[in-house]
């Protein structure tokens, strides 16, 4: 892609993500009217997720018809080396409970490398945006990672009941032993944006989908965090572990999550 192509996609991605967030906020305000389906244990979906994903895909496809799309609700559409990776509402369980920690997440992969990331929190009206090699921002402010060490660090951990407790619980114990705080907020994308903006020092989950983390990994990396190569050249429809940590906390988190 030329820099002009990437510039055009950055501008469009930011606008479409913002519009999708405003639409999602409308659904949030009337969430008690929404029919909810259960995709699996503790895994819910509503018409809000589906409508917001359609809005994002339609908005981007109108400008970039040759691009492919991977969304949580409608799967993989199209082919080629340029793929938009979409989580229309990351944190649906929070969303449906009225917990104001959720977001719209849109990332762009080019040849299996995440190069653009947009995470919009419409409750706080915060747009986190990043492009490869150009840094990360929260609204009009530069985002940068925290310098806090283990004694002041807070790590967010992702977990769902399909994962192994034997893998998860020792991580908690090791972090506590090192003097770290830990949290489980329920939105991976927004948690990674918080790592980028110095509000958390790390994020880890042992098994997660590409749409949960694609945008957030760009943000965290561009703000100065150490992130693992989630995609490893294997294509956008990827399930893997996710790791992001500030330089000051990388060694601590790697030790804590080691098998």
C-alpha positions, 0 to 999 in steps of 0.5 A: 500500500502507498502512504496515500492509501494508508492515509485514506484508510486511516481517515475513513477508519477513524470516522466510521469507528466514531459513527459506529460508536455513536450508533452503539451508544444509542443501543446502550441507552435503550439496551433493556429493549434489546433481545439477547441471544446466548452464543455460549456460556457467558457469551451474549449477542444482540441486534446492536452487535450485528447492526453496528458491524453492518454499519462499519462494513458498509461504510468502509466497503463503500470507499474500499470495495477491494478490501476484505473484512473479518468481523465477530458477527458476520465472519470473513468476507472477501479476500486479499492482503488488506483486511479490516478486523472488526469487533462492533461492541467489545465488551458486550456482557458489560454493555448489556448489564449497563456497565460502561466499559465497552468500545467499538474496535476496528483494526487493519491488517496488511499482509497479516501485519496490524497497521491501523487501530481505532478503539472508540469509547462513546461513553467517555467520548475517547477515540484511541487511534494509531498508525504503524510508525506514527504513534498513538493518540487519545483524541488530540493528545499523544498516548504513551505508556506508563513507566510504573514498576511492579510495585505500582503496576496494574495488569489487566487479565482476560479470562472466560469460562472456556479457558483453563483455571489451572492456567489462569490462577497461577498467573494471579498468584505470581503477579500478587507475589510481585506486588502488582495489582490485577483487574479483569475489565471485560473489554480486551480492546479498551484494556489495550487502549488503556495500556497505550495511554498509561492507565494500565501496565499490561494485558494478557489472555491465554486464548482470544480472537483476532477481532478482540485485539487487532486494533488494540495491539497497534495502539499499545505498540505505537505508544511504546508497549512490548507486544507479541506477534499475535498473527504470526503470518497465519492470516486474520482469522486467528485465535492466539494468546495476547501479550502487551506490557510496558518496558518496565513490566515486561519481564514481570508479566512474562514470568507471571504468564509462563506455563 
